[in-house]
């Protein structure tokens, strides 16, 4: 398992930085729409931070990461806190740096606690070359902004602070203005 981003000291520093940034820019930050994403070791960090601090984030996009086995204790109880968080995760089937089983296991744990909000895209072997670990190159290249369009639709109020599936909430009305 990756060490850097998932160490308690590093998590505390990231959360302190985020808290300070929000405090300094309170007038311009919509705290209903704070998002997190991470790649590789940052994917591990993203999972850890949303599991430990779900109340802060409206949505998450971890890529090729995983979680410490301790989160699977007590019948996946830790995942209850994020089962209604909008999460879109990605991994390549032939990733030789971070085993794809790590992401599969997290997705299965979320489904086991009833999540209908988890989106998972696993790309087939050979779809990202020359390095199959770099799934983010595929995610951000030919998708015409799809991940960000999805991300920017998410909010804490849409999921009622993760108490309901955000896809079950009433969508915002579209303006009829021309």
Secondary structure, 3 states (H helix, E strand, C coil): CCCCCCCHHHHHHHHHHHHHHHHHCCCCCCCCCCEEEEECHHHHHHHHHHHHCCCCCCEEEEECCCCCHHHHHHHHHHHHHHCCCEEEEEEECCCCCCCHHHHHHHHHHHHHCCCCCEEEEEECCCCCCCCCCCHHHHHHHCCCCHHHHHHCCCCCCCCCCCCCCHHHCCCCCCCCCC
